[in-house]
């Protein structure tokens, strides 16, 4: 599952790098359909970039959490029925 996600993210990054040239919407009249289309494309590109960066940050955070002692402590706390049992295990 993670491999598929990484593959998709890298695919979208490759597509975005090909379209790295940003369009200049100021050449169109602000009330025209071309201006709206240009603005929508820019917004879509920026949102895709933001999505890709957040996916990367989330993946890094998951990896850090998987290797942390906090996860082990939370699992022990969840499995204990009372606080005294938790303190004995810990």
PDB file as gemmi writes it, atoms N, CA and C in Angstrom:
CRYST1    1.000    1.000    1.000  90.00  90.00  90.00 P 1                      
ATOM      1  N   UNK A   1       0.826  -1.189   0.000  1.00  0.00           N  
ATOM      2  CA  UNK A   1       0.000   0.000   0.000  1.00  0.00           C  
ATOM      3  C   UNK A   1       0.874   1.258   0.000  1.00  0.00           C  
ATOM      4  N   UNK A   2       1.909   1.229   0.831  1.00  0.00           N  
ATOM      5  CA  UNK A   2       2.794   2.390   0.931  1.00  0.00           C  
ATOM      6  C   UNK A   2       3.571   2.562  -0.375  1.00  0.00           C  
ATOM      7  N   UNK A   3       3.952   1.443  -0.983  1.00  0.00           N  
ATOM      8  CA  UNK A   3       4.690   1.530  -2.246  1.00  0.00           C  
ATOM      9  C   UNK A   3       3.833   2.173  -3.327  1.00  0.00           C  
ATOM     10  N   UNK A   4       2.555   1.835  -3.335  1.00  0.00           N  
ATOM     11  CA  UNK A   4       1.645   2.422  -4.319  1.00  0.00           C  
ATOM     12  C   UNK A   4       1.509   3.916  -4.076  1.00  0.00           C  
ATOM     13  N   UNK A   5       1.394   4.304  -2.810  1.00  0.00           N  
ATOM     14  CA  UNK A   5       1.269   5.719  -2.463  1.00  0.00           C  
ATOM     15  C   UNK A   5       2.515   6.489  -2.880  1.00  0.00           C  
ATOM     16  N   UNK A   6       3.683   5.922  -2.608  1.00  0.00           N  
ATOM     17  CA  UNK A   6       4.934   6.586  -2.985  1.00  0.00           C  
ATOM     18  C   UNK A   6       5.036   6.691  -4.505  1.00  0.00           C  
ATOM     19  N   UNK A   7       4.610   5.655  -5.198  1.00  0.00           N  
ATOM     20  CA  UNK A   7       4.636   5.676  -6.657  1.00  0.00           C  
ATOM     21  C   UNK A   7       3.724   6.763  -7.209  1.00  0.00           C  
ATOM     22  N   UNK A   8       2.528   6.889  -6.640  1.00  0.00           N  
ATOM     23  CA  UNK A   8       1.599   7.927  -7.096  1.00  0.00           C  
ATOM     24  C   UNK A   8       2.141   9.329  -6.817  1.00  0.00           C  
ATOM     25  N   UNK A   9       2.728   9.515  -5.645  1.00  0.00           N  
ATOM     26  CA  UNK A   9       3.274  10.832  -5.301  1.00  0.00           C  
ATOM     27  C   UNK A   9       4.405  11.192  -6.256  1.00  0.00           C  
ATOM     28  N   UNK A  10       5.278  10.237  -6.530  1.00  0.00           N  
ATOM     29  CA  UNK A  10       6.381  10.532  -7.449  1.00  0.00           C  
ATOM     30  C   UNK A  10       5.867  10.795  -8.865  1.00  0.00           C  
ATOM     31  N   UNK A  11       4.809  10.107  -9.259  1.00  0.00           N  
ATOM     32  CA  UNK A  11       4.211  10.332 -10.579  1.00  0.00           C  
ATOM     33  C   UNK A  11       3.668  11.748 -10.679  1.00  0.00           C  
ATOM     34  N   UNK A  12       2.932  12.192  -9.656  1.00  0.00           N  
ATOM     35  CA  UNK A  12       2.382  13.545  -9.685  1.00  0.00           C  
ATOM     36  C   UNK A  12       3.481  14.603  -9.621  1.00  0.00           C  
ATOM     37  N   UNK A  13       4.555  14.311  -8.903  1.00  0.00           N  
ATOM     38  CA  UNK A  13       5.663  15.262  -8.857  1.00  0.00           C  
ATOM     39  C   UNK A  13       6.311  15.390 -10.233  1.00  0.00           C  
ATOM     40  N   UNK A  14       6.423  14.281 -10.956  1.00  0.00           N  
ATOM     41  CA  UNK A  14       7.011  14.323 -12.295  1.00  0.00           C  
ATOM     42  C   UNK A  14       6.135  15.136 -13.237  1.00  0.00           C  
ATOM     43  N   UNK A  15       4.846  14.968 -13.133  1.00  0.00           N  
ATOM     44  CA  UNK A  15       3.926  15.730 -13.978  1.00  0.00           C  
ATOM     45  C   UNK A  15       4.013  17.214 -13.650  1.00  0.00           C  
ATOM     46  N   UNK A  16       4.074  17.535 -12.360  1.00  0.00           N  
ATOM     47  CA  UNK A  16       4.138  18.938 -11.961  1.00  0.00           C  
ATOM     48  C   UNK A  16       5.456  19.580 -12.386  1.00  0.00           C  
ATOM     49  N   UNK A  17       6.540  18.818 -12.382  1.00  0.00           N  
ATOM     50  CA  UNK A  17       7.814  19.397 -12.803  1.00  0.00           C  
ATOM     51  C   UNK A  17       7.808  19.688 -14.302  1.00  0.00           C  
ATOM     52  N   UNK A  18       7.051  18.905 -15.064  1.00  0.00           N  
ATOM     53  CA  UNK A  18       6.939  19.183 -16.495  1.00  0.00           C  
ATOM     54  C   UNK A  18       6.137  20.452 -16.747  1.00  0.00           C  
ATOM     55  N   UNK A  19       5.198  20.728 -15.865  1.00  0.00           N  
ATOM     56  CA  UNK A  19       4.362  21.907 -16.007  1.00  0.00           C  
ATOM     57  C   UNK A  19       4.824  23.017 -15.058  1.00  0.00           C  
ATOM     58  N   UNK A  20       6.120  23.082 -14.817  1.00  0.00           N  
ATOM     59  CA  UNK A  20       6.652  24.028 -13.853  1.00  0.00           C  
ATOM     60  C   UNK A  20       6.513  25.473 -14.318  1.00  0.00           C  
ATOM     61  N   UNK A  21       6.376  25.663 -15.602  1.00  0.00           N  
ATOM     62  CA  UNK A  21       6.217  27.008 -16.125  1.00  0.00           C  
ATOM     63  C   UNK A  21       4.855  27.549 -15.716  1.00  0.00           C  
ATOM     64  N   UNK A  22       4.869  28.607 -14.937  1.00  0.00           N  
ATOM     65  CA  UNK A  22       3.617  29.168 -14.436  1.00  0.00           C  
ATOM     66  C   UNK A  22       3.066  30.179 -15.437  1.00  0.00           C  
ATOM     67  N   UNK A  23       1.783  30.087 -15.663  1.00  0.00           N  
ATOM     68  CA  UNK A  23       1.138  30.976 -16.626  1.00  0.00           C  
ATOM     69  C   UNK A  23       0.939  32.359 -16.008  1.00  0.00           C  
ATOM     70  N   UNK A  24       1.001  33.367 -16.858  1.00  0.00           N  
ATOM     71  CA  UNK A  24       0.773  34.734 -16.421  1.00  0.00           C  
ATOM     72  C   UNK A  24      -0.660  35.114 -16.775  1.00  0.00           C  
ATOM     73  N   UNK A  25      -1.499  35.220 -15.761  1.00  0.00           N  
ATOM     74  CA  UNK A  25      -2.920  35.510 -15.994  1.00  0.00           C  
ATOM     75  C   UNK A  25      -3.183  37.000 -16.198  1.00  0.00           C  
ATOM     76  N   UNK A  26      -2.182  37.825 -15.980  1.00  0.00           N  
ATOM     77  CA  UNK A  26      -2.410  39.264 -16.104  1.00  0.00           C  
ATOM     78  C   UNK A  26      -2.589  39.700 -17.562  1.00  0.00           C  
ATOM     79  N   UNK A  27      -2.243  38.845 -18.489  1.00  0.00           N  
ATOM     80  CA  UNK A  27      -2.404  39.198 -19.901  1.00  0.00           C  
ATOM     81  C   UNK A  27      -3.860  39.137 -20.353  1.00  0.00           C  
ATOM     82  N   UNK A  28      -4.714  38.487 -19.544  1.00  0.00           N  
ATOM     83  CA  UNK A  28      -6.129  38.372 -19.892  1.00  0.00           C  
ATOM     84  C   UNK A  28      -6.948  39.422 -19.154  1.00  0.00           C  
ATOM     85  N   UNK A  29      -8.083  39.764 -19.722  1.00  0.00           N  
ATOM     86  CA  UNK A  29      -9.024  40.669 -19.074  1.00  0.00           C  
ATOM     87  C   UNK A  29      -9.648  39.941 -17.884  1.00  0.00           C  
ATOM     88  N   UNK A  30      -9.798  40.629 -16.756  1.00  0.00           N  
ATOM     89  CA  UNK A  30     -10.263  39.976 -15.538  1.00  0.00           C  
ATOM     90  C   UNK A  30     -11.687  39.462 -15.618  1.00  0.00           C  
ATOM     91  N   UNK A  31     -12.456  39.918 -16.550  1.00  0.00           N  
ATOM     92  CA  UNK A  31     -13.828  39.453 -16.686  1.00  0.00           C  
ATOM     93  C   UNK A  31     -13.978  38.374 -17.755  1.00  0.00           C  
ATOM     94  N   UNK A  32     -12.872  37.951 -18.338  1.00  0.00           N  
ATOM     95  CA  UNK A  32     -12.954  36.968 -19.421  1.00  0.00           C  
ATOM     96  C   UNK A  32     -12.898  35.538 -18.878  1.00  0.00           C  
ATOM     97  N   UNK A  33     -13.330  34.613 -19.712  1.00  0.00           N  
ATOM     98  CA  UNK A  33     -13.322  33.198 -19.339  1.00  0.00           C  
ATOM     99  C   UNK A  33     -11.893  32.658 -19.297  1.00  0.00           C  
ATOM    100  N   UNK A  34     -11.022  33.196 -20.130  1.00  0.00           N  
ATOM    101  CA  UNK A  34      -9.615  32.767 -20.142  1.00  0.00           C  
ATOM    102  C   UNK A  34      -8.934  33.087 -18.813  1.00  0.00           C  
ATOM    103  N   UNK A  35      -9.246  34.240 -18.244  1.00  0.00           N  
ATOM    104  CA  UNK A  35      -8.663  34.624 -16.960  1.00  0.00           C  
ATOM    105  C   UNK A  35      -9.109  33.663 -15.863  1.00  0.00           C  
ATOM    106  N   UNK A  36     -10.383  33.319 -15.868  1.00  0.00           N  
ATOM    107  CA  UNK A  36     -10.910  32.393 -14.863  1.00  0.00           C  
ATOM    108  C   UNK A  36     -10.267  31.021 -15.026  1.00  0.00           C  
ATOM    109  N   UNK A  37     -10.114  30.590 -16.259  1.00  0.00           N  
ATOM    110  CA  UNK A  37      -9.492  29.293 -16.529  1.00  0.00           C  
ATOM    111  C   UNK A  37      -8.034  29.286 -16.077  1.00  0.00           C  
ATOM    112  N   UNK A  38      -7.329  30.356 -16.362  1.00  0.00           N  
ATOM    113  CA  UNK A  38      -5.928  30.475 -15.962  1.00  0.00           C  
ATOM    114  C   UNK A  38      -5.797  30.466 -14.439  1.00  0.00           C  
ATOM    115  N   UNK A  39      -6.650  31.205 -13.767  1.00  0.00           N  
ATOM    116  CA  UNK A  39      -6.622  31.252 -12.305  1.00  0.00           C  
ATOM    117  C   UNK A  39      -6.941  29.887 -11.704  1.00  0.00           C  
ATOM    118  N   UNK A  40      -7.878  29.181 -12.299  1.00  0.00           N  
ATOM    119  CA  UNK A  40      -8.244  27.852 -11.807  1.00  0.00           C  
ATOM    120  C   UNK A  40      -7.084  26.875 -11.964  1.00  0.00           C  
ATOM    121  N   UNK A  41      -6.376  26.957 -13.082  1.00  0.00           N  
ATOM    122  CA  UNK A  41      -5.230  26.072 -13.293  1.00  0.00           C  
ATOM    123  C   UNK A  41      -4.121  26.357 -12.288  1.00  0.00           C  
ATOM    124  N   UNK A  42      -3.878  27.631 -12.018  1.00  0.00           N  
ATOM    125  CA  UNK A  42      -2.859  27.982 -11.035  1.00  0.00           C  
ATOM    126  C   UNK A  42      -3.241  27.483  -9.646  1.00  0.00           C  
ATOM    127  N   UNK A  43      -4.494  27.647  -9.293  1.00  0.00           N  
ATOM    128  CA  UNK A  43      -4.968  27.181  -7.998  1.00  0.00           C  
ATOM    129  C   UNK A  43      -4.850  25.665  -7.890  1.00  0.00           C  
ATOM    130  N   UNK A  44      -5.164  24.964  -8.954  1.00  0.00           N  
ATOM    131  CA  UNK A  44      -5.074  23.508  -8.966  1.00  0.00           C  
ATOM    132  C   UNK A  44      -3.625  23.058  -8.797  1.00  0.00           C  
ATOM    133  N   UNK A  45      -2.704  23.723  -9.467  1.00  0.00           N  
ATOM    134  CA  UNK A  45      -1.293  23.369  -9.350  1.00  0.00           C  
ATOM    135  C   UNK A  45      -0.782  23.615  -7.934  1.00  0.00           C  
ATOM    136  N   UNK A  46      -1.158  24.738  -7.364  1.00  0.00           N  
ATOM    137  CA  UNK A  46      -0.712  25.046  -6.008  1.00  0.00           C  
ATOM    138  C   UNK A  46      -1.296  24.071  -4.993  1.00  0.00           C  
ATOM    139  N   UNK A  47      -2.548  23.684  -5.187  1.00  0.00           N  
ATOM    140  CA  UNK A  47      -3.158  22.732  -4.256  1.00  0.00           C  
ATOM    141  C   UNK A  47      -2.519  21.352  -4.385  1.00  0.00           C  
ATOM    142  N   UNK A  48      -2.155  20.948  -5.591  1.00  0.00           N  
ATOM    143  CA  UNK A  48      -1.460  19.672  -5.773  1.00  0.00           C  
ATOM    144  C   UNK A  48      -0.089  19.695  -5.115  1.00  0.00           C  
ATOM    145  N   UNK A  49       0.624  20.806  -5.239  1.00  0.00           N  
ATOM    146  CA  UNK A  49       1.921  20.932  -4.589  1.00  0.00           C  
ATOM    147  C   UNK A  49       1.776  20.844  -3.072  1.00  0.00           C  
ATOM    148  N   UNK A  50       0.788  21.529  -2.539  1.00  0.00           N  
ATOM    149  CA  UNK A  50       0.546  21.495  -1.102  1.00  0.00           C  
ATOM    150  C   UNK A  50       0.183  20.089  -0.644  1.00  0.00           C  
ATOM    151  N   UNK A  51      -0.624  19.409  -1.420  1.00  0.00           N  
ATOM    152  CA  UNK A  51      -1.024  18.037  -1.096  1.00  0.00           C  
ATOM    153  C   UNK A  51       0.193  17.120  -1.067  1.00  0.00           C  
ATOM    154  N   UNK A  52       1.061  17.244  -2.047  1.00  0.00           N  
ATOM    155  CA  UNK A  52       2.252  16.393  -2.108  1.00  0.00           C  
ATOM    156  C   UNK A  52       3.180  16.636  -0.925  1.00  0.00           C  
ATOM    157  N   UNK A  53       3.361  17.889  -0.546  1.00  0.00           N  
ATOM    158  CA  UNK A  53       4.238  18.169   0.588  1.00  0.00           C  
ATOM    159  C   UNK A  53       3.639  17.658   1.893  1.00  0.00           C  
ATOM    160  N   UNK A  54       2.326  17.770   2.051  1.00  0.00           N  
ATOM    161  CA  UNK A  54       1.714  17.262   3.280  1.00  0.00           C  
ATOM    162  C   UNK A  54       1.768  15.741   3.334  1.00  0.00           C  
ATOM    163  N   UNK A  55       1.630  15.076   2.201  1.00  0.00           N  
ATOM    164  CA  UNK A  55       1.735  13.610   2.188  1.00  0.00           C  
ATOM    165  C   UNK A  55       3.138  13.188   2.611  1.00  0.00           C  
ATOM    166  N   UNK A  56       4.143  13.886   2.125  1.00  0.00           N  
ATOM    167  CA  UNK A  56       5.518  13.571   2.508  1.00  0.00           C  
ATOM    168  C   UNK A  56       5.729  13.773   4.006  1.00  0.00           C  
ATOM    169  N   UNK A  57       5.226  14.885   4.535  1.00  0.00           N  
ATOM    170  CA  UNK A  57       5.396  15.166   5.955  1.00  0.00           C  
ATOM    171  C   UNK A  57       4.662  14.148   6.817  1.00  0.00           C  
ATOM    172  N   UNK A  58       3.485  13.731   6.387  1.00  0.00           N  
ATOM    173  CA  UNK A  58       2.728  12.729   7.138  1.00  0.00           C  
ATOM    174  C   UNK A  58       3.468  11.400   7.137  1.00  0.00           C  
ATOM    175  N   UNK A  59       4.026  11.011   6.006  1.00  0.00           N  
ATOM    176  CA  UNK A  59       4.779   9.761   5.934  1.00  0.00           C  
ATOM    177  C   UNK A  59       5.994   9.804   6.856  1.00  0.00           C  
ATOM    178  N   UNK A  60       6.691  10.932   6.879  1.00  0.00           N  
ATOM    179  CA  UNK A  60       7.841  11.071   7.764  1.00  0.00           C  
ATOM    180  C   UNK A  60       7.417  11.001   9.226  1.00  0.00           C  
ATOM    181  N   UNK A  61       6.298  11.619   9.560  1.00  0.00           N  
ATOM    182  CA  UNK A  61       5.804  11.593  10.934  1.00  0.00           C  
ATOM    183  C   UNK A  61       5.411  10.183  11.352  1.00  0.00           C  
ATOM    184  N   UNK A  62       4.802   9.436  10.442  1.00  0.00           N  
ATOM    185  CA  UNK A  62       4.431   8.050  10.746  1.00  0.00           C  
ATOM    186  C   UNK A  62       5.668   7.217  11.028  1.00  0.00           C  
ATOM    187  N   UNK A  63       6.709   7.406  10.229  1.00  0.00           N  
ATOM    188  CA  UNK A  63       7.940   6.644  10.436  1.00  0.00           C  
ATOM    189  C   UNK A  63       8.566   6.981  11.785  1.00  0.00           C  
ATOM    190  N   UNK A  64       8.555   8.252  12.156  1.00  0.00           N  
ATOM    191  CA  UNK A  64       9.109   8.654  13.444  1.00  0.00           C  
ATOM    192  C   UNK A  64       8.299   8.075  14.593  1.00  0.00           C  
ATOM    193  N   UNK A  65       6.973   8.074  14.458  1.00  0.00           N  
ATOM    194  CA  UNK A  65       6.112   7.563  15.520  1.00  0.00           C  
ATOM    195  C   UNK A  65       6.258   6.053  15.667  1.00  0.00           C  
ATOM    196  N   UNK A  66       6.432   5.349  14.542  1.00  0.00           N  
ATOM    197  CA  UNK A  66       6.580   3.894  14.596  1.00  0.00           C  
ATOM    198  C   UNK A  66       7.828   3.507  15.389  1.00  0.00           C  
ATOM    199  N   UNK A  67       8.870   4.283  15.302  1.00  0.00           N  
ATOM    200  CA  UNK A  67      10.110   3.964  15.988  1.00  0.00           C  
ATOM    201  C   UNK A  67      10.238   4.590  17.364  1.00  0.00           C  
ATOM    202  N   UNK A  68       9.216   5.246  17.857  1.00  0.00           N  
ATOM    203  CA  UNK A  68       9.331   5.945  19.132  1.00  0.00           C  
ATOM    204  C   UNK A  68       8.881   5.076  20.302  1.00  0.00           C  
ATOM    205  N   UNK A  69       9.316   5.472  21.488  1.00  0.00           N  
ATOM    206  CA  UNK A  69       8.913   4.777  22.710  1.00  0.00           C  
ATOM    207  C   UNK A  69       7.508   5.180  23.126  1.00  0.00           C  
ATOM    208  N   UNK A  70       7.046   6.294  22.643  1.00  0.00           N  
ATOM    209  CA  UNK A  70       5.704   6.756  22.971  1.00  0.00           C  
ATOM    210  C   UNK A  70       4.661   5.767  22.477  1.00  0.00           C  
ATOM    211  N   UNK A  71       4.883   5.209  21.322  1.00  0.00           N  
ATOM    212  CA  UNK A  71       3.938   4.230  20.778  1.00  0.00           C  
ATOM    213  C   UNK A  71       3.846   3.014  21.692  1.00  0.00           C  
ATOM    214  N   UNK A  72       4.997   2.535  22.152  1.00  0.00           N  
ATOM    215  CA  UNK A  72       5.002   1.383  23.053  1.00  0.00           C  
ATOM    216  C   UNK A  72       4.268   1.704  24.348  1.00  0.00           C  
ATOM    217  N   UNK A  73       4.479   2.893  24.878  1.00  0.00           N  
ATOM    218  CA  UNK A  73       3.801   3.290  26.115  1.00  0.00           C  
ATOM    219  C   UNK A  73       2.297   3.392  25.915  1.00  0.00           C  
ATOM    220  N   UNK A  74       1.876   3.918  24.783  1.00  0.00           N  
ATOM    221  CA  UNK A  74       0.444   4.024  24.507  1.00  0.00           C  
ATOM    222  C   UNK A  74      -0.202   2.650  24.361  1.00  0.00           C  
ATOM    223  N   UNK A  75       0.505   1.719  23.755  1.00  0.00           N  
ATOM    224  CA  UNK A  75      -0.030   0.362  23.618  1.00  0.00           C  
ATOM    225  C   UNK A  75      -0.147  -0.295  24.988  1.00  0.00           C  
ATOM    226  N   UNK A  76       0.859  -0.105  25.842  1.00  0.00           N  
ATOM    227  CA  UNK A  76       0.792  -0.666  27.196  1.00  0.00           C  
ATOM    228  C   UNK A  76      -0.362  -0.056  27.973  1.00  0.00           C  
ATOM    229  N   UNK A  77      -0.549   1.238  27.837  1.00  0.00           N  
ATOM    230  CA  UNK A  77      -1.643   1.911  28.538  1.00  0.00           C  
ATOM    231  C   UNK A  77      -2.994   1.414  28.036  1.00  0.00           C  
ATOM    232  N   UNK A  78      -3.110   1.222  26.754  1.00  0.00           N  
ATOM    233  CA  UNK A  78      -4.366   0.754  26.175  1.00  0.00           C  
ATOM    234  C   UNK A  78      -4.686  -0.670  26.627  1.00  0.00           C  
ATOM    235  N   UNK A  79      -3.689  -1.513  26.743  1.00  0.00           N  
ATOM    236  CA  UNK A  79      -3.907  -2.901  27.123  1.00  0.00           C  
ATOM    237  C   UNK A  79      -4.130  -3.079  28.622  1.00  0.00           C  
ATOM    238  N   UNK A  80      -3.752  -2.114  29.444  1.00  0.00           N  
ATOM    239  CA  UNK A  80      -3.955  -2.237  30.889  1.00  0.00           C  
ATOM    240  C   UNK A  80      -5.391  -1.875  31.241  1.00  0.00           C  
ATOM    241  N   UNK A  81      -5.934  -2.596  32.213  1.00  0.00           N  
ATOM    242  CA  UNK A  81      -7.324  -2.367  32.603  1.00  0.00           C  
ATOM    243  C   UNK A  81      -7.438  -1.285  33.673  1.00  0.00           C  
ATOM    244  N   UNK A  82      -6.449  -1.186  34.532  1.00  0.00           N  
ATOM    245  CA  UNK A  82      -6.459  -0.158  35.575  1.00  0.00           C  
ATOM    246  C   UNK A  82      -5.111   0.540  35.601  1.00  0.00           C  
ATOM    247  N   UNK A  83      -5.049   1.620  36.330  1.00  0.00           N  
ATOM    248  CA  UNK A  83      -3.801   2.377  36.426  1.00  0.00           C  
ATOM    249  C   UNK A  83      -2.739   1.587  37.178  1.00  0.00           C  
ATOM    250  N   UNK A  84      -3.145   0.844  38.193  1.00  0.00           N  
ATOM    251  CA  UNK A  84      -2.160   0.064  38.952  1.00  0.00           C  
ATOM    252  C   UNK A  84      -1.542  -1.028  38.079  1.00  0.00           C  
ATOM    253  N   UNK A  85      -2.331  -1.635  37.220  1.00  0.00           N  
ATOM    254  CA  UNK A  85      -1.799  -2.650  36.307  1.00  0.00           C  
ATOM    255  C   UNK A  85      -0.825  -1.998  35.329  1.00  0.00           C  
ATOM    256  N   UNK A  86      -1.153  -0.808  34.871  1.00  0.00           N  
ATOM    257  CA  UNK A  86      -0.266  -0.091  33.952  1.00  0.00           C  
ATOM    258  C   UNK A  86       1.061   0.233  34.626  1.00  0.00           C  
ATOM    259  N   UNK A  87       1.011   0.681  35.868  1.00  0.00           N  
ATOM    260  CA  UNK A  87       2.235   1.040  36.578  1.00  0.00           C  
ATOM    261  C   UNK A  87       3.085  -0.195  36.867  1.00  0.00           C  
ATOM    262  N   UNK A  88       2.460  -1.342  37.091  1.00  0.00           N  
ATOM    263  CA  UNK A  88       3.219  -2.568  37.318  1.00  0.00           C  
ATOM    264  C   UNK A  88       3.925  -3.018  36.043  1.00  0.00           C  
ATOM    265  N   UNK A  89       3.259  -2.890  34.924  1.00  0.00           N  
ATOM    266  CA  UNK A  89       3.865  -3.298  33.659  1.00  0.00           C  
ATOM    267  C   UNK A  89       4.985  -2.350  33.257  1.00  0.00           C  
ATOM    268  N   UNK A  90       4.832  -1.105  33.577  1.00  0.00           N  
ATOM    269  CA  UNK A  90       5.776  -0.104  33.135  1.00  0.00           C  
ATOM    270  C   UNK A  90       6.948  -0.096  34.075  1.00  0.00           C  
TER     271      UNK A  90                                                      
END                                                                             
